[in-house]
Amino acid sequence: MQIVIDISEDDYRKVQDGRASVSMMRKAIRNGTILPKGHGRLIDADDIDNHIIGHVDTRSCPTIIEADNAESEDKE
């Protein structure tokens, strides 16, 4: 399962330093967004707009989260 969470930079630093409370982490996970199984790659839509306006190949947009290929692996 993949979950996207939104936390402040301060809370992120606390997690990295081992100072984050369990309740803070539980809240962040509870409020997170679960990504559907087998999702495609997730990219920055604003970056796509910049590529389109600049007439740059949109396939070169950086991937934020890789595609979840679990669904296709299950079929094999």
N, C-alpha and C positions, 0 to 999 in steps of 0.2 A: 504494500500500500504506500502511496506517495501522498503527502499532505503539504500544502503550501501554507505557511504561517506568516503573519504580519506582526512584527515586534519592533520596538524602538531600537535605535542604535545602542542606547545605554543598556537595555535588557540583553541585547546580543552580546555586548562586551561582558556582561555578568555571566552569561552562559559559557562563553569562551574561557573566562577566568575561573570558572567553577564556583561563582558566588551566587548564581541564580537559585531562587527558592523553588522547591518542588511545586508549590501552588502556582507560581508564575508560569512555569513550564506547562503545567496541566491546563491552565487557562488558555495559553497560546495554542496548544494542540486542540483543545476543545473548540476554539473559535476558528480553527484552520479550515481550509478548503480541501476536501478530498478529491484527488484527481481520478477520473474514471479509468478503469483498467483498459489497457490497449490504446490510450490516448496518443495522438501524434506529438511531434516535437513542438514545444511551446517557445515562441519567439516574441520579441518586443514589437508590438503593433506600431508604435511611434517610429521605430527604426524602419519599418516597411514603408511608412509614409515618406520618410526622408529619402529612401532609396527610389521610390516612385517619382517623387518630385525631382530628384537629381538624375533620373533616368539610369539608375544603376541596377544591375541584375538582382532581383529580390531573393534569389536562391542563396546569395552570399550573406544574408542577415544572420547574425550570430544566434545560436540556439541558447535559450535560457535553461530549459529542462529537456533532456533527451526524450525521444519517443519511448513509450512503454511497449515493448515487443512481446510481452508475456502472452497476449492473446494469440499471436501468430505462432509462438513456440508451442502452445498447448495443442494446436491443430496438427503439428508434425508427428 
